[in-house]
Amino acid sequence: MNALAKLTTVETKLLLREPGSLVSVLIPLFFLVVFGASADGTDTILLPMGTAIAVALIGLYLLPTTLAGYRERGVLKRLATTPVKPGNLLAVQLLLQLVLLAASTALQLTVADRLLGLALPSRFGVAALVLALGTAAMFAIGLLIAALAPNGRAANGIGVLLYFPLAYLAGLIQPVHQMPASLARLGEYTPLGAFRAALEQAWAGQIPDPLPLILLAVYTLVISAIAARCFRWE
């Protein structure tokens, strides 16, 4: 337990020094402030979009880049010879990324409520459930990237290449109603698109449609299984 506590402390310091951590927090906040300044208190779209952007950045970029970089430098291999097994490092990293996401979400909620006057979710429990499902799906994709990428630089590139088409299809770059109907329909079946749609419904006080929630659960289970099968410690 002492070794695990030290590992958590070290990983926390490294995460705070990682520029990607700051980017993952500031980009969604910048998006929220820029577009929220001209929105009114009835807007139920901007905060879900900002939250989805934060989840995607952490899941597709920060998480896989960190884990693939550790494998590239032999960190995971060396941990296998110590009381702190590589699996513990994976668990600590997942926990810290979740804490970072919670901090980003809390910051967005505070700014939206205190400075911009945007609508907060009327059903926090439903919104939290959707957020958990969406986070699980995006983190599963991040773990698959980490499993397949040969090094941290490759994981970074793959994450960026995946982020932009997924974000576009999800309606995070261009509003869904301005997209071609075929692309908007396709986006509903992507993990990020299903997440954004369900989160917007929860934010508006509605019970999300079952299909996006089922899609998120299926994506999480299938991709996590593939990532676990493909993951290499060295």
Protein Blocks (a to p, Z undefined) as FASTA:
>chain_A
ZZmmmmmmmmmmmmmmpmklmmmmmmmmmmmmmmmmmpcfkbcklmmmmmmmmmmmmmmm
mmmmmmmmmmmnommmmmmmpmbdfklmmmmmmmmmmmmmmmmmmmmmmmmmmmnopacd
fblmlmmmmmmmmmmmmmmmmmmmmmmpmbfklmmmmmmmmmmmmmmmnopmbcfklpcf
klmmmmmmpmklmmmmmmmmmmnopacdfklmmmmmmmmmmmmmmmmmmpcfZZ
